[in-house]
Amino acid sequence: MMKKSKLEHSDFAGEFTDDGVTVLVDIFRKAGSTDGWMLEVIDQEEGLTVWEEPFPTDKEAFEEFLATVERDGIRSFLEEPEADVSVH
């Protein structure tokens, strides 16, 4: 059996609500590592938006999420009915 890696979650991770829409922001990396931080957003229908490239810090990942909400609106995470996964 393969051993599953433990993850370290950022303090910036959690629920985020705007314009009546709540999403789960997950910012994480392999526990104990200095690897970059991954950013994923899960919408109310369990649709998943994933950024392909890691961020140097968890703060930068969260700032990218906030910039996306500011630029495109939180509803942009809901607008992919053909695909379950959106990649940024």
Residue pairs with C-beta under 8 A, 6 or more apart in sequence:
5 30
5 31
6 30
6 31
6 32
7 28
7 29
7 30
7 31
8 28
8 29
8 30
8 31
8 32
8 33
9 26
9 27
9 28
10 27
10 28
10 37
10 58
10 61
10 62
11 58
12 25
12 27
12 58
12 59
12 61
12 62
13 25
13 26
13 27
13 28
14 24
14 25
15 22
15 23
15 24
15 25
16 22
16 23
16 24
16 25
16 65
16 69
16 74
17 23
18 69
18 74
19 73
19 74
19 75
21 43
21 44
21 74
21 75
21 77
21 78
22 44
23 41
23 42
23 43
23 44
23 74
23 77
24 41
24 42
25 39
25 40
25 41
25 62
25 65
26 38
26 39
26 40
26 41
26 42
27 37
27 38
27 39
27 40
27 55
27 58
27 61
27 62
27 65
28 37
28 38
28 40
29 35
29 36
29 37
29 38
29 54
29 58
35 54
36 53
36 54
36 55
36 56
37 54
37 55
37 56
37 57
37 58
37 60
37 61
38 50
38 51
38 54
38 55
38 61
39 50
39 51
39 55
39 61
39 62
39 64
39 65
40 48
40 49
40 50
40 51
41 48
41 49
41 65
41 77
42 48
42 49
43 49
43 77
43 78
44 78
45 78
47 77
47 78
47 80
47 84
47 85
47 86
48 84
48 85
48 86
49 77
49 80
49 85
49 86
49 87
49 88
50 85
50 86
50 87
50 88
51 61
51 64
51 87
51 88
52 87
52 88
55 61
55 64
68 76
68 88
69 76
77 86
80 86
